[in-house]
Each structure stands twice: as C-alpha cells, then as structure tokens.
Amino acid sequence: MKPMSSPFSDSEFGEGAILSYLEHEMPGYRFEAHVDMPFVRELLSDFPETDILEEIKNFRWYHDNASLPGAGPQRLSIRRWIARAASRSHYSRLH
C-alpha cells in the first residue's frame, strides 16, 4: 500500500505527518490548515519530550475512532490529552 502523500513540508519533528494525520485520519476532525499549522507547532514547542503524533493516535482510539465535537473543542480536547500525557511522563521520570 502506497503511503498517503502530504502537501505539508515535514520538519525534523514530524509536523507534516501530524498535520496529515489530523486532516486524513481523524474521523470528523474539522481540519483547517491556517489554524492547525500553528496549533501543531505550538504542541511541538510546548511538549518537546512528548510524541505528539502517537498521543493523537492514542486520543483517537481511546474515543473508539468516533467523530469529535466542534472545531474549537476538538483542538482543546487534543491539547488537554497531550498535556496530561506529558504530565504523566514527567511525573514518572521524577519517581
């Protein structure tokens, strides 16, 4: 199977892969490049030790691959998920 090509340039952190996943793999996600590009950059910047793509995949499957609510709450829900994952990871490294 040929991998899906992405119109986004891929930075060293996988920004393009994350954007492509949000656009093509998240059921019901209202992808908007002008909003999601800075959203993903901010996630990468705020949580540098977290695998953002993996956490978005975890989020998707935790919610049983169901469509997400409106555009604003979608991003807020994803950000909160990643923040909790980063916090758990940080806590486990300390103890």
Buried (B, 14 or more C-beta within 10 A) or exposed (E): EEEEEBEBEEEEBBBBBBBBBBBEEBEEBBBEEEEBBEBBBEBBEEBEEBBBBEBBBBBBEEBEEEEBEEBEEBBEBBBEBBBEBBEEBEEEEEE
